[in-house]
Every structure is written in C-alpha cells, then in structure tokens.
Amino acid sequence: MSAVRVVAGLALQVFLHGWMNGSRHLYVADVGWANDYPVVRGSRVRTEAERGMLNNCRVRTGAAGASQGAVAAYIDFPDSWVQNSVYAPVAGSYTLYVGYANGTSTTGTHGVVVNGNNQGVVSYPLTGWDNWREASTSITLAAGWNTVRLTKGDSYTEVDYLESQ
C-alpha cells in the first residue's frame, strides 16, 4: 500500500510500507515528474551520454558491452565536452555515477560542471577499452532539470551513461 501527497500541485512525497528484519516500517520518499515519468529520490535515473549534447567529440557506435551499444568518445581536446540533462525531485546533494572505459596507461578524469558551476572531477581508473566500469562523485543539484557537463580532463576516457541518485 502506498499513498502520495501533493503540496500546492508541485512537491510530492510517496508514503509506502515494507518489511525489514521481520517488522513493518513506513518509508517516505520525495517524488518529481520528469517527462511524464515519476522520479523517486534515492532511485537511479540513467541518461545515455551519447544522446546528450557533444562538443568537439563524437558518438562511437558498436561499443561492445556498452549500454545500447554507443558511447560518447574522442573527448580529447580542451574544448571537448559531453552535456546531459538530469532531473532531481528536490534540491540537494546527489551522487553522479558515470559508466566509462579507460584504455590509456593512466587514470583519466573529466571535469564536472553542473548548471554552469564547477563541481570538481570524476576519476576513471584504467579498465581497458570496451571494458566498462562505473565511477562516482558527489554533486549538488537544484530541484527540477539540471545540466551536467563532463569536460576534458587528464588522459582519455569514453563515457557510456550518467546516473544520478
């Protein structure tokens, strides 16, 4: 059983119950709507990197093992970046997960820019090309739609997807 509370037609919370360790508990989660789909804070929402805006880089298809077989690649130049929109049901601290492959000889990085503000870097340990792993970093999101841009950093890394949680 669950219930949803609407406050002034904007903010939503979902109330649900579940069993843990043999007893029943009540849970409350913030909910928002992104393109007619509910987004519950705490659940991961995936955005394919190759479907975002790309500057001085390109989509590589046939990427073995990548989700949907394509990735943002050749993010090799000072003005290269990949930008996607991510949705947050409420403002606050989130974790950004990035699916990546790094086939260079060293740890790679990308700068992380959220809504035009630098929020550090995400680091990618060596994996080999088409050997996909996940890296994460903390970001701050505003309520609603946010732009997340990964900019050229150290070394070279391809990006499969972004997830925020």
Summary of the structure (lengths in Angstrom):
residues: 165
radius of gyration: 17.8
end to end distance: 24.0
largest distance: 55.2
contacts: 510
relative contact order: 0.22
helix: 4%
strand: 64%
